[in-house]
Every structure is written in structure tokens, then in C-alpha cells.
Amino acid sequence: MEREDYMALALKEARLALAAGDVPVGCVVADAAGRVIGWGHNRREERRSAVRHAEIEAIEAACAAVGSWRLDGCALYVTLEPCPMCAGAVLNARIPTLVYGAKEPVTGSCGSVLNLFEERYGFRPAIYGGVREAECAGLLRDFFGGLRRGEES
């Protein structure tokens, strides 16, 4: 599969978050063979937890699938540029490839606000942004536009 195909799967996860009334962010983790071994979407509202971001959900599922905290050879695909917490999780899991869709101008940690991956942590993944960006950004724009208009998500 191509990056766009994996992002399509992440977008399906984002739509699950939307259906649950949460910010529509979705994520999948694929192993070196290309199999999806982890998936997740924002569950902050459902779990009433600040840390239940899509990336955390997907990384936890992938770690359980491989039986290790190290996700060597994996790639993470997320619809929105990771925040500092999620960027830290990517670093801690040693995920070598990070692919995101839309930029996050408020908390983005792949360059929008800062780039945590340029710091001297001893590990630096390859980062690819803008994959299916219009679709990822559109989902978020519609969600937040609905909130401003007082609509239910």
C-alpha cells in the first residue's frame, strides 16, 4: 500500500472520533511488512482523559501486537500533525517513519510550532507531511465550524 492508502485508514479512524463527538483525528501503525498492527482515534471525550489522543491509542495497540515497546520498522500515519505528547510517544517507541496529513498550527511538533524531532534525542524518524492534507484538514474544519455554529458533531 502507498502512504495515501494508509492515510485513508487513518481517516476512517478520524470519522469514528467524529461520530463519538470528539475531534476527528485518526491514526494507524503499520509494521515493516505493511500490515496494520495498531489503530486509534481521539477518545478524550469518551474516556474523559487528556492523553487519549489517536497516536497514543494506535501506539499502545501496536506495542501489544508486537509484544514490545519498540516499534522498529514501523510507520505511523496520523491525520493531524502530532502534538508534543504524541511526538514524544513516537520518539519513545522508536518509530522510524511518521506520516501526517494536516498541519496543526497550535500544537504541531513537526515544524508548525516547533520540531521536536530536530532535538538531540538520539533518534530521529523520517517525517512526511501533507498526505491527503485537504481531506484531513477539511474534516477538522467542518468539525470546528460546526462547534462555532453550535451544531452537534
N, C-alpha and C positions, 0 to 999 in steps of 0.2 A: 504494500500500500504506500501511497505517497503522503506527504505532510497534510495535504488538503483532506485526504480521506480520514486520517486520524482526527483532524480538527472537526470534521463532520460528526464524529462520535462524541467529541467534547461538546459540540453544540447541542447534541441530543441531551447530554447531561445538564447543560445550562437550561434547557427547556424544562427539565424536571424541577430545577430550583425555582424557575418562574412559576410553574404550576403550584408549587408549595408556598408561594408568596415571598420568596427570597430573591436576592439579587441574582440574576441569571448568569452565573459563572459555572462552567463545567470543565472537567479535566479527565484525561486518560493517561495511563502509563503503559508503554509497550516495551517488551523485552527485546533482546538483541535479535531474536528470530522474527520479530514483528508481531508477536501475539500480545493482545491487550491483557495485562495482568492486574491492572488497577484502574478504578474509575471512581469518580466522585463529583459532587456538585455542592454548592453552598448549602449549608444546613444550619446557619447561625440562628435563624428564627425558630426552626423546628426543635433544635437542641438547646436553644437559649444559651449559646456559647459563642464567645468572640473568636474562638480558634477553629471553628468548624468550617474552614474555607475548603473550596473544591480541591485544591492541591493537597492539603493535609489528608482529606478523605482518600484521594487516589494513591498517595504515597503509602498510607497505612495499609490499604488493600494490597498494593504491590509487594510491600515488605512481608505481609502474611503469605502471599502467594509463593514467594521465593524462600521464605524462612530465614530472612536476614534483613538487617537494617541497611545493608549496602545494596544499592541498585545499579551496580556496574553494568554497563552495556545497554542500559535502558534509555528511553526518551520520554519526556513529559510534554504533553500537549495541553495547553490551557487557553481558554477563550479570552482571558484578560491578563495583561502584564502582571506578574506576581508582586505582592506587597513585600515589605521586609521580612515578615514572619515566614511567608511561603518561600521566598528566595533563600532564607536560612535553612528551611527544610530540604530544598533541592541540594544545597551545599552539604548538609549533614548526611543525606542519603547517597551522596556521591553520584548523582545522576549526570551523565556526561553530555546530554543534549536536552535543551529546553526550547520549546517552540510555543509562541503565544500569538494570539490574534490581535486584539485591540490594545492600544496604548492606554495606560492608566495615569492621567496627569496629576492625580492627588497623592497616590502612594506607590507608583510604579518604581520598581527597584532593578529594572534592566536598562535604565537610562533616562526615563521620563523625569524622575525626581533625583535619583542617584543610581549608580550602578554598583550594587554590592558585589557583583561578580568580578569587578576590577580590583577589589581589595586583595590583600596578601593572605588569603586563607589557605593557600597550598593546593587549592583545587579550583579549576575554572572550566565550567561547561561551555560548550558551543551554544550560542543563542541565536535564534531565528525569530524575528518578529514580523507582524503584518500578514500572517497566513489567514486567509478568509477574513481579513480585517473588517471589511464593510459589513459582513453578516454578523460578526461578533459585536461590533460597535452598535449596529442597528438594534440588536436585541436589548442591549443595555440602554440605549437612547429611548426606546419605546417604553421600557420598564420605568425609568426615571421620569419620563414625560407623563406617564400615567399617574405617578405619585404626585407630581406637581399639579395635575388636573383633579386630584382627589379620587382617581379611579382605583378600584380594587385590582390587584395584579393577577 
